[in-house]
């Protein structure tokens, strides 16, 4: 590989096959990640991905060992890799937007709902049972807000190498440089996959909590109706 290759995990030796499935099963997540940080000098987030996502190790090995074969047309593979990376980044943005919409919905309404319930209960305008019944939907709304915030946390996303590194690829591989770059595209896709999966899990939790919070609002509403009928 040409010098100056700065993509994540490229410091892994080409001869190092990485941890085996049995070896990973026998090590705890934190213990294994700590060994990787010490041995490979990776940032913690990259080490965590390597420790928990075997596909990342496979991508490291593929990038280190792949060299284009003479006479093979890799043009369509290059376009396919670019399309998959663009689709992954689109998914990343869409998940971010969904989380942002949950935050916008709850950030603008939950605080007012909580304040209104407390003030109303204090002034006697709403029965204390109604305010008590509102604790559940407010708690669910808070859980949805927390999940959405977790979904939008700053994370490490593998991006293609710098222009300088790409130039060195061109100098080193000459006519086969674009095909040789497939290892980098595959590495980026492998590292962004677990990030997308994690973000999707938090977004799904946020949407589920939001849905249940809306349903739970029927509880204080029912209590209020009962109190009005008794009045």
Buried (B, 14 or more C-beta within 10 A) or exposed (E): BBEBBEBBBBEBEEEEEBBEEEEBEEBEEEEBBBBBBEEBEBEEBBBBBBBEBBBBBBBBBBBBEBEBEEEEEBEEBBEEBEEBBEEBBEBBEEBBEBBBBBBEBBEEEBEEBBEBBEEBBEEEEBBEBBBBBBBBBBEBBBBBBBBBBBBBEEBBBBBBBEEEBBBBBBEBBEEBBBBBBBBBBBBBBBBBBBBBEBBBEBBBBBBBBBEBBEEBBEBBBEBBEEBEEEE
